[in-house]
Amino acid sequence: MRAAGILLPLSSLPGPFGIGTLGAPARAFVDFLREAGQRYWQILPIGPTGYGDSPYQSFSAFAANPYFIDPALLLADGLLEAGEAEAFDWGGDESAVDYGALYRGRRALLKKAVDRLEPENEGLEAFCADNAFWLEDYALFMALKEENGQKSWLDWPDEVRLRQPAALERARRRLTGPVRYWKGVQYLFRRQWDQLKAYANEKGVAIIGDIPIYVSPDSSDIWAGPELFQLTADRRMAAVAGCPPDAFAADGQLWGNPLYDWDYHYTTGYAWWVRRMAYACKVYDVVRIDHFRGFESYFAIPAGQATAKNGVWRKGPGTALMNALHQNLPDARIIAEDLGYLTPGVKALLAHSGYPGMKVLQFAFDSREAGDYMPHNYVRHSVVYTGTHDNTTTAAWQADAVPEDVALARAYMACGEKEALVDAFIRTAFASVSDTAIIPMQDWLALPAWARMNTPSKTGGNWLWRMSPKAASPALAKRIRTLTALYQRLGD
């Protein structure tokens, strides 16, 4: 079935609390999507952000970001009092997230709400019981991070870094209050999230979530499950993730994430990955797996290197992992982010998985990119984008790309010299044979480079953009719906 959707991170929603939240602005955007004839709302990972404020560097593969909890809903539930949220400074620029202001204020505000939960709250107790497999370690991990001045777990005292049982038991007794807080905020998020997702589904909108293939080096996942990763005997990373040098980055990209011990995962039947995907499929309607090609082969860089130049390719789990997912999660709806260096092996794994891959129109006209991103090469079982969160906006692409690439795009899409390429990109994506077309909200608004979400390998200045409160207008919804109907993507 042909359908369409919009890519807009939760953090980019407008609102008075410094960052997008799960309250009224989120529901208003769902209403906008319905009016615009869109079947999908794609977001970025919702995990608690760590280094560089990146949603792809989270303190947990399972936890959610407390920043997204909506204070107005907490007020309605009697967990906050009038004026408490407004007493904090959430930043003075409504077009950008101020993560520093959120860090300074959100913890104190949410603590008020958690403290007002009944000591034996049935909802909280049930949530903790259902999620104990990750929540117990996560809550203790975050409490220990606070106790250790927010240092990485790699720099904690050995007794807790190495998880000596007696030391962990002492920590649990010592940190009862902080542990309850971290469990409480996860419960409050999930309660608000479930309400929002139910609202979206009632309106005919499915939420596409996004999970990073790797976990953060400073995460409860690696601290609590060291056997899952390639570590030294002292639980330091033996090698880290990244990608090799190419036309976009002469030194390659050094991500620094821990690499999986795929031999160990094989002995468990890939139990951790099955559990992770099962959990994601409960949270979202559709799950996009970032860096899918890493399942076929992954780039391993020796720990301690300054660049990715000395990395090597190693074989990933391949079809064995896909088979485990198929067997345990036969109804999972998954999108494979199959961008990057695509070998015949990666293409074969994608075909074996049965998951739709991604097509990015900006890549089609980039002379540095050797790929099959031209629309005449697309297949129906795919998802087409004008660009992703890692691309500049299409309006900025038109302004900044080399003239030859812009000329090729205009010629291919029969776009006149005085016409804006962003409109041609959207129409071409909608006209393609791909079953699903996802357009970033920045492109519907024809925004320039300042609205870019992320520049890979750039430190600082990412993940900031927020949409103007009046941007998702009735006029824009009507325009989007007209194009969606024209290209038979209403999904009726």
PyMOL commands that set and color helices and strands:
alter all, ss='L'
color gray80, all
select helices_A, chain A and resi 10-12+24-35+51-53+66-68+71-76+99-115+122-130+132-147+153-155+158-161+165-174+176-202+220-224+226-228+262-267+271-283+292-295+319-328+344-353+361-364+375-377+394-400+403-412+421-431+441-444+449-451+474-486
alter helices_A, ss='H'
color red, helices_A
select strands_A, chain A and resi 3-7+40-42+206-211+239-243+253-258+286-289+297-302+312-315+334-336+357-360+382-385+436-440
alter strands_A, ss='S'
color yellow, strands_A
deselect
rebuild
show_as cartoon
